Amino acid sequence: MPEQLEPVDIPYAIKYIWGFFCELSNSRGYSEAGAMPLTYTEIKAWSELTKSDPTAWEIDVIKAIDRAFLTESNKK
């Protein structure tokens, strides 16, 4: 199995942030160029709709995960 497909263990303490990212990513926009980055507007709307209240640090982590996601997606 390619290394990129090997499952990784996400520390329990931050696993919920991965869940936040997955929820947000499932509703992301796409263009001819591929996946669009998650915007602060989208994060704010998701936060209000789900009654979540992510901290600035958690939003920074979500954005960092998103940048990594887009980097890997654009390699294809």
N, C-alpha and C positions, 0 to 999 in steps of 0.2 A: 504494500500500500504506500502511495506517495506520502512523504512526510507532511505535506500540507493537509492531508485528509486524516491524519492521525488525531484521534480525539484528545482533547486537553481537559485537565481538571481545572475548573474555575473555583477559586477559593470561596467557601460558603459565605464569607462576610461581604463579598461583592457580587454574588450570583444574581441578586435582584437587579443590579444595574444591567447585566446582560439581558435580563427579561425586559427591562425598559427599552433597551436598544432593539430587541427583536420586535416588540410591539410597534415601535416607531418605524422600523425598517419595512415592516409588512405593508405600510401605507405610503411608502416613499414614491416619488414621481420618477418617471423614466422619460428619456428623450431619445432621439436617434443615436446620440453618442453613448447612451447607456444610463446607468443609475445616476440620479441627481443626489447631491448632498442633502442631508437633513438640515433644515433651517431652524433658527431660533423661533420663528413664528410657528412652525409645525410642532416643535417641542412644547411651546407654550399652549397651543391648542390641545395637544394630547394631554398635557398636564391638567388643564381645566376639565376636559371631558372625562378623564379617568379619576379625577380628584386626587391625583398624585401631587406631591410637592417636592420635586427634586431640588437639592441644594445646588449652588453654583459649582461646587466640586463635582457632584454627580453629573451635571450637564457637561462639564469639561471632559469627563471620562466618556460619556456617550459620544461627544463630538470626536474624541480621539479614536474610539472604536470605529466610528463612521469613516474617518479618514483612512484607517487601515483597510476597511471593507472596500472603499472606493479604489484605493491603490491596487488591491488584489483583483478587483473586478475589471479594472482598466488594462490589466496585463493580458487579458484574453483576446 
